[in-house]
Structure formats: structure tokens, C-alpha cells
Amino acid sequence: MSADDRQTRLKVCKHIRSKESFHSETPLEEDDFHSGIYWCNMTGDGMGPDGACADSEDCGPDRECYES
């Protein structure tokens, strides 16, 4: 993973969750065993409070519901 990728990962909303969030030191890094399923901890759903999809690529500072 490049330094740019690491910086991008740091800008993911604190409310994004995946199964790996509970057992991995790097829950947003995808590998061969990553589930690829995300949800928003604010809504408990695959959609954020703004109605857009909750995932590691879209839950960033450009969303109004984002929190760092």
C-alpha cells in the first residue's frame, strides 16, 4: 500500500464498519479474505444518513454525514 493509499484510508468516516472492524488491526484494507460488506454505524444499514451507500470508498469528507 502506498503512502497516498494510507492517507486516503485515514479520511474514512469513523462510523463505517465491516466484519473485519471487530477482529483486524486494519479493517478497511481489503485482501483475499475481506468480506467487502460495509454498513454505517449511525444507521445500522448499508446506507448512510444521507441516503448514499456506506462503503470504504464513498464514506469520506465530501459527505455531509462524515465525521473524522
Backbone atoms as SQL, in Angstrom:
CREATE TABLE atoms (id INTEGER PRIMARY KEY, chain TEXT, resi INTEGER, resn TEXT, atom TEXT, x REAL, y REAL, z REAL);
INSERT INTO atoms VALUES
  (1, 'A', 1, 'MET', 'N', 0.855, -1.170, 0.000),
  (2, 'A', 1, 'MET', 'CA', 0.000, 0.000, 0.000),
  (3, 'A', 1, 'MET', 'C', 0.899, 1.231, 0.000),
  (4, 'A', 2, 'SER', 'N', 0.607, 2.177, -0.879),
  (5, 'A', 2, 'SER', 'CA', 1.399, 3.394, -0.973),
  (6, 'A', 2, 'SER', 'C', 1.044, 4.373, 0.142),
  (7, 'A', 3, 'ALA', 'N', 1.872, 5.379, 0.316),
  (8, 'A', 3, 'ALA', 'CA', 1.611, 6.407, 1.328),
  (9, 'A', 3, 'ALA', 'C', 0.310, 7.146, 1.015),
  (10, 'A', 4, 'ASP', 'N', 0.027, 7.374, -0.272),
  (11, 'A', 4, 'ASP', 'CA', -1.225, 8.031, -0.661),
  (12, 'A', 4, 'ASP', 'C', -2.434, 7.193, -0.273),
  (13, 'A', 5, 'ASP', 'N', -2.347, 5.888, -0.450),
  (14, 'A', 5, 'ASP', 'CA', -3.444, 4.993, -0.072),
  (15, 'A', 5, 'ASP', 'C', -3.675, 5.035, 1.437),
  (16, 'A', 6, 'ARG', 'N', -2.601, 5.053, 2.209),
  (17, 'A', 6, 'ARG', 'CA', -2.737, 5.129, 3.666),
  (18, 'A', 6, 'ARG', 'C', -3.414, 6.418, 4.091),
  (19, 'A', 7, 'GLN', 'N', -3.034, 7.532, 3.453),
  (20, 'A', 7, 'GLN', 'CA', -3.641, 8.816, 3.780),
  (21, 'A', 7, 'GLN', 'C', -5.125, 8.793, 3.425),
  (22, 'A', 8, 'THR', 'N', -5.471, 8.211, 2.302),
  (23, 'A', 8, 'THR', 'CA', -6.871, 8.097, 1.904),
  (24, 'A', 8, 'THR', 'C', -7.638, 7.276, 2.926),
  (25, 'A', 9, 'ARG', 'N', -7.064, 6.177, 3.383),
  (26, 'A', 9, 'ARG', 'CA', -7.719, 5.330, 4.373),
  (27, 'A', 9, 'ARG', 'C', -8.007, 6.097, 5.666),
  (28, 'A', 10, 'LEU', 'N', -7.135, 7.032, 6.025),
  (29, 'A', 10, 'LEU', 'CA', -7.321, 7.792, 7.258),
  (30, 'A', 10, 'LEU', 'C', -8.499, 8.759, 7.160),
  (31, 'A', 11, 'LYS', 'N', -8.952, 9.058, 5.950),
  (32, 'A', 11, 'LYS', 'CA', -10.037, 10.007, 5.758),
  (33, 'A', 11, 'LYS', 'C', -11.402, 9.333, 5.663),
  (34, 'A', 12, 'VAL', 'N', -11.479, 8.078, 6.036),
  (35, 'A', 12, 'VAL', 'CA', -12.752, 7.357, 6.024),
  (36, 'A', 12, 'VAL', 'C', -13.523, 7.718, 7.292),
  (37, 'A', 13, 'CYS', 'N', -14.822, 7.854, 7.173),
  (38, 'A', 13, 'CYS', 'CA', -15.680, 8.226, 8.296),
  (39, 'A', 13, 'CYS', 'C', -15.526, 7.247, 9.468),
  (40, 'A', 14, 'LYS', 'N', -15.578, 7.786, 10.675),
  (41, 'A', 14, 'LYS', 'CA', -15.423, 6.938, 11.855),
  (42, 'A', 14, 'LYS', 'C', -16.614, 6.013, 12.073),
  (43, 'A', 15, 'HIS', 'N', -17.691, 6.205, 11.348),
  (44, 'A', 15, 'HIS', 'CA', -18.886, 5.383, 11.523),
  (45, 'A', 15, 'HIS', 'C', -18.971, 4.198, 10.564),
  (46, 'A', 16, 'ILE', 'N', -18.021, 4.073, 9.631),
  (47, 'A', 16, 'ILE', 'CA', -18.047, 2.951, 8.686),
  (48, 'A', 16, 'ILE', 'C', -17.591, 1.681, 9.414),
  (49, 'A', 17, 'ARG', 'N', -18.302, 0.591, 9.184),
  (50, 'A', 17, 'ARG', 'CA', -17.982, -0.685, 9.836),
  (51, 'A', 17, 'ARG', 'C', -18.014, -1.819, 8.816),
  (52, 'A', 18, 'SER', 'N', -17.253, -2.849, 9.132),
  (53, 'A', 18, 'SER', 'CA', -17.286, -4.105, 8.382),
  (54, 'A', 18, 'SER', 'C', -17.050, -5.218, 9.398),
  (55, 'A', 19, 'LYS', 'N', -17.230, -6.449, 8.985),
  (56, 'A', 19, 'LYS', 'CA', -16.980, -7.555, 9.907),
  (57, 'A', 19, 'LYS', 'C', -15.549, -7.508, 10.419),
  (58, 'A', 20, 'GLU', 'N', -14.641, -7.061, 9.574),
  (59, 'A', 20, 'GLU', 'CA', -13.235, -7.001, 9.946),
  (60, 'A', 20, 'GLU', 'C', -12.960, -5.927, 11.015),
  (61, 'A', 21, 'SER', 'N', -13.869, -5.006, 11.206),
  (62, 'A', 21, 'SER', 'CA', -13.718, -3.965, 12.229),
  (63, 'A', 21, 'SER', 'C', -13.589, -4.566, 13.628),
  (64, 'A', 22, 'PHE', 'N', -14.072, -5.768, 13.794),
  (65, 'A', 22, 'PHE', 'CA', -14.106, -6.385, 15.112),
  (66, 'A', 22, 'PHE', 'C', -12.924, -7.313, 15.401),
  (67, 'A', 23, 'HIS', 'N', -12.119, -7.617, 14.370),
  (68, 'A', 23, 'HIS', 'CA', -11.013, -8.553, 14.623),
  (69, 'A', 23, 'HIS', 'C', -9.728, -8.229, 13.872),
  (70, 'A', 24, 'SER', 'N', -9.676, -7.145, 13.157),
  (71, 'A', 24, 'SER', 'CA', -8.495, -6.842, 12.366),
  (72, 'A', 24, 'SER', 'C', -7.873, -5.519, 12.792),
  (73, 'A', 25, 'GLU', 'N', -6.542, -5.464, 12.728),
  (74, 'A', 25, 'GLU', 'CA', -5.849, -4.212, 13.028),
  (75, 'A', 25, 'GLU', 'C', -6.039, -3.202, 11.893),
  (76, 'A', 26, 'THR', 'N', -6.300, -3.676, 10.695),
  (77, 'A', 26, 'THR', 'CA', -6.509, -2.822, 9.530),
  (78, 'A', 26, 'THR', 'C', -7.821, -3.210, 8.861),
  (79, 'A', 27, 'PRO', 'N', -8.956, -2.873, 9.468),
  (80, 'A', 27, 'PRO', 'CA', -10.245, -3.365, 8.994),
  (81, 'A', 27, 'PRO', 'C', -10.676, -2.878, 7.618),
  (82, 'A', 28, 'LEU', 'N', -10.109, -1.783, 7.113),
  (83, 'A', 28, 'LEU', 'CA', -10.533, -1.287, 5.810),
  (84, 'A', 28, 'LEU', 'C', -9.614, -1.724, 4.675),
  (85, 'A', 29, 'GLU', 'N', -8.512, -2.408, 5.000),
  (86, 'A', 29, 'GLU', 'CA', -7.646, -2.926, 3.955),
  (87, 'A', 29, 'GLU', 'C', -8.241, -4.210, 3.415),
  (88, 'A', 30, 'GLU', 'N', -8.440, -4.244, 2.113),
  (89, 'A', 30, 'GLU', 'CA', -9.042, -5.425, 1.512),
  (90, 'A', 30, 'GLU', 'C', -7.967, -6.418, 1.084),
  (91, 'A', 31, 'ASP', 'N', -8.215, -7.680, 1.366),
  (92, 'A', 31, 'ASP', 'CA', -7.345, -8.758, 0.938),
  (93, 'A', 31, 'ASP', 'C', -8.221, -9.891, 0.417),
  (94, 'A', 32, 'ASP', 'N', -7.636, -11.041, 0.182),
  (95, 'A', 32, 'ASP', 'CA', -8.394, -12.169, -0.379),
  (96, 'A', 32, 'ASP', 'C', -9.520, -12.649, 0.527),
  (97, 'A', 33, 'PHE', 'N', -9.449, -12.353, 1.811),
  (98, 'A', 33, 'PHE', 'CA', -10.432, -12.859, 2.757),
  (99, 'A', 33, 'PHE', 'C', -11.404, -11.798, 3.270),
  (100, 'A', 34, 'HIS', 'N', -11.282, -10.570, 2.791),
  (101, 'A', 34, 'HIS', 'CA', -12.139, -9.474, 3.238),
  (102, 'A', 34, 'HIS', 'C', -13.566, -9.690, 2.739),
  (103, 'A', 35, 'SER', 'N', -14.549, -9.440, 3.600),
  (104, 'A', 35, 'SER', 'CA', -15.953, -9.677, 3.223),
  (105, 'A', 35, 'SER', 'C', -16.452, -8.680, 2.193),
  (106, 'A', 36, 'GLY', 'N', -15.922, -7.446, 2.216),
  (107, 'A', 36, 'GLY', 'CA', -16.376, -6.427, 1.271),
  (108, 'A', 36, 'GLY', 'C', -17.746, -5.853, 1.612),
  (109, 'A', 37, 'ILE', 'N', -18.275, -6.207, 2.774),
  (110, 'A', 37, 'ILE', 'CA', -19.595, -5.722, 3.191),
  (111, 'A', 37, 'ILE', 'C', -19.403, -4.658, 4.266),
  (112, 'A', 38, 'TYR', 'N', -19.988, -3.485, 4.033),
  (113, 'A', 38, 'TYR', 'CA', -19.866, -2.364, 4.959),
  (114, 'A', 38, 'TYR', 'C', -21.241, -1.880, 5.379),
  (115, 'A', 39, 'TRP', 'N', -21.284, -1.227, 6.543),
  (116, 'A', 39, 'TRP', 'CA', -22.506, -0.558, 6.975),
  (117, 'A', 39, 'TRP', 'C', -22.130, 0.683, 7.760),
  (118, 'A', 40, 'CYS', 'N', -23.097, 1.556, 7.913),
  (119, 'A', 40, 'CYS', 'CA', -22.909, 2.783, 8.680),
  (120, 'A', 40, 'CYS', 'C', -23.356, 2.531, 10.107),
  (121, 'A', 41, 'ASN', 'N', -22.507, 2.858, 11.054),
  (122, 'A', 41, 'ASN', 'CA', -22.841, 2.632, 12.459),
  (123, 'A', 41, 'ASN', 'C', -23.900, 3.630, 12.951),
  (124, 'A', 42, 'MET', 'N', -24.098, 4.727, 12.237),
  (125, 'A', 42, 'MET', 'CA', -25.131, 5.698, 12.618),
  (126, 'A', 42, 'MET', 'C', -26.526, 5.170, 12.273),
  (127, 'A', 43, 'THR', 'N', -26.631, 4.455, 11.139),
  (128, 'A', 43, 'THR', 'CA', -27.936, 3.960, 10.701),
  (129, 'A', 43, 'THR', 'C', -28.104, 2.465, 10.936),
  (130, 'A', 44, 'GLY', 'N', -26.985, 1.742, 11.076),
  (131, 'A', 44, 'GLY', 'CA', -27.048, 0.287, 11.211),
  (132, 'A', 44, 'GLY', 'C', -27.436, -0.382, 9.906),
  (133, 'A', 45, 'ASP', 'N', -27.184, 0.311, 8.796),
  (134, 'A', 45, 'ASP', 'CA', -27.633, -0.150, 7.488),
  (135, 'A', 45, 'ASP', 'C', -26.519, 0.064, 6.457),
  (136, 'A', 46, 'GLY', 'N', -26.717, -0.464, 5.283),
  (137, 'A', 46, 'GLY', 'CA', -25.791, -0.290, 4.172),
  (138, 'A', 46, 'GLY', 'C', -25.862, 1.103, 3.565),
  (139, 'A', 47, 'MET', 'N', -26.775, 1.913, 4.055),
  (140, 'A', 47, 'MET', 'CA', -26.925, 3.292, 3.596),
  (141, 'A', 47, 'MET', 'C', -26.619, 4.225, 4.758),
  (142, 'A', 48, 'GLY', 'N', -25.966, 5.335, 4.462),
  (143, 'A', 48, 'GLY', 'CA', -25.687, 6.339, 5.485),
  (144, 'A', 48, 'GLY', 'C', -26.905, 7.218, 5.718),
  (145, 'A', 49, 'PRO', 'N', -26.840, 8.133, 6.682),
  (146, 'A', 49, 'PRO', 'CA', -27.968, 9.015, 6.975),
  (147, 'A', 49, 'PRO', 'C', -28.311, 9.960, 5.826),
  (148, 'A', 50, 'ASP', 'N', -27.380, 10.125, 4.885),
  (149, 'A', 50, 'ASP', 'CA', -27.646, 10.970, 3.723),
  (150, 'A', 50, 'ASP', 'C', -28.281, 10.197, 2.571),
  (151, 'A', 51, 'GLY', 'N', -28.527, 8.901, 2.778),
  (152, 'A', 51, 'GLY', 'CA', -29.188, 8.077, 1.766),
  (153, 'A', 51, 'GLY', 'C', -28.245, 7.459, 0.752),
  (154, 'A', 52, 'ALA', 'N', -26.945, 7.731, 0.852),
  (155, 'A', 52, 'ALA', 'CA', -25.969, 7.165, -0.074),
  (156, 'A', 52, 'ALA', 'C', -25.361, 5.893, 0.531),
  (157, 'A', 53, 'CYS', 'N', -24.791, 5.088, -0.344),
  (158, 'A', 53, 'CYS', 'CA', -24.204, 3.806, 0.043),
  (159, 'A', 53, 'CYS', 'C', -23.059, 3.991, 1.033),
  (160, 'A', 54, 'ALA', 'N', -23.002, 3.130, 2.022),
  (161, 'A', 54, 'ALA', 'CA', -21.916, 3.140, 3.010),
  (162, 'A', 54, 'ALA', 'C', -20.854, 2.143, 2.581),
  (163, 'A', 55, 'ASP', 'N', -19.676, 2.636, 2.216),
  (164, 'A', 55, 'ASP', 'CA', -18.554, 1.751, 1.920),
  (165, 'A', 55, 'ASP', 'C', -17.240, 2.499, 2.090),
  (166, 'A', 56, 'SER', 'N', -16.144, 1.780, 2.015),
  (167, 'A', 56, 'SER', 'CA', -14.837, 2.359, 2.318),
  (168, 'A', 56, 'SER', 'C', -14.394, 3.397, 1.298),
  (169, 'A', 57, 'GLU', 'N', -14.926, 3.366, 0.091),
  (170, 'A', 57, 'GLU', 'CA', -14.528, 4.323, -0.932),
  (171, 'A', 57, 'GLU', 'C', -15.378, 5.588, -0.915),
  (172, 'A', 58, 'ASP', 'N', -16.617, 5.492, -0.482),
  (173, 'A', 58, 'ASP', 'CA', -17.524, 6.640, -0.562),
  (174, 'A', 58, 'ASP', 'C', -17.710, 7.396, 0.742),
  (175, 'A', 59, 'CYS', 'N', -17.358, 6.821, 1.868),
  (176, 'A', 59, 'CYS', 'CA', -17.588, 7.476, 3.161),
  (177, 'A', 59, 'CYS', 'C', -16.403, 8.350, 3.538),
  (178, 'A', 60, 'GLY', 'N', -16.344, 9.512, 2.901),
  (179, 'A', 60, 'GLY', 'CA', -15.235, 10.431, 3.114),
  (180, 'A', 60, 'GLY', 'C', -15.703, 11.846, 3.398),
  (181, 'A', 61, 'PRO', 'N', -14.759, 12.778, 3.460),
  (182, 'A', 61, 'PRO', 'CA', -15.041, 14.157, 3.844),
  (183, 'A', 61, 'PRO', 'C', -16.032, 14.901, 2.952),
  (184, 'A', 62, 'ASP', 'N', -16.270, 14.401, 1.756),
  (185, 'A', 62, 'ASP', 'CA', -17.205, 15.088, 0.850),
  (186, 'A', 62, 'ASP', 'C', -18.673, 14.808, 1.180),
  (187, 'A', 63, 'ARG', 'N', -18.938, 13.944, 2.152),
  (188, 'A', 63, 'ARG', 'CA', -20.316, 13.645, 2.549),
  (189, 'A', 63, 'ARG', 'C', -20.703, 14.466, 3.768),
  (190, 'A', 64, 'GLU', 'N', -21.932, 14.950, 3.809),
  (191, 'A', 64, 'GLU', 'CA', -22.371, 15.810, 4.914),
  (192, 'A', 64, 'GLU', 'C', -22.451, 15.068, 6.244),
  (193, 'A', 65, 'CYS', 'N', -22.584, 13.761, 6.229),
  (194, 'A', 65, 'CYS', 'CA', -22.678, 12.986, 7.462),
  (195, 'A', 65, 'CYS', 'C', -21.314, 12.515, 7.971),
  (196, 'A', 66, 'TYR', 'N', -20.243, 12.815, 7.240),
  (197, 'A', 66, 'TYR', 'CA', -18.878, 12.384, 7.587),
  (198, 'A', 66, 'TYR', 'C', -18.434, 12.952, 8.936),
  (199, 'A', 67, 'GLU', 'N', -17.803, 12.099, 9.726),
  (200, 'A', 67, 'GLU', 'CA', -17.138, 12.536, 10.958),
  (201, 'A', 67, 'GLU', 'C', -15.782, 11.860, 11.017),
  (202, 'A', 68, 'SER', 'N', -14.754, 12.649, 11.342),
  (203, 'A', 68, 'SER', 'CA', -13.395, 12.082, 11.382),
  (204, 'A', 68, 'SER', 'C', -13.065, 11.513, 12.754);
